[in-house]
Amino acid sequence: MATAKEFIARIDEIDGVAGCVLLREDGSILGGSLDDPDLYTPLMVLGGVTAHGIKDKVGFTYCRHLSFNRAGKDHFHLFPIDKFFLGVSQSADCFVPDMLQAVLRLIGRVTTGGTSAEG
């Protein structure tokens, strides 16, 4: 991955993704395609810190994602990625397992430099 902008563009191409935002762990927005990414920042930082805390306290090696259900089935998914958080708003009519798996595969390629991520 060359830039955050390219990564966001690739996420947006995934079937079922209505938009996304990429943050640093400190809440700084690196970019996104959601109309008002600032609205998602507190949820993403708090959710990401909570995911790291659950992982550490329970002894998991990683947290793949957290999902927040919203009315209308346009749910929001948070993906902790090293020192970053990716937030994805899904389309109401998507098949969620396929969308999540496609996002995880792309994250795996970016974080490992490989061609796929094991789920």
Buried (B, 14 or more C-beta within 10 A) or exposed (E): EEEBEEBBEBBBEBEBBBBBBBBEBEBEBBBBBBEEBEEBBEBBBEBBEBBBEEBEEEEEEEBBBBBBEEEEEBBBBBBBBEEBBBBBBBBEEBEBEEBBBBBBBBBBBBEEEEEEBEE
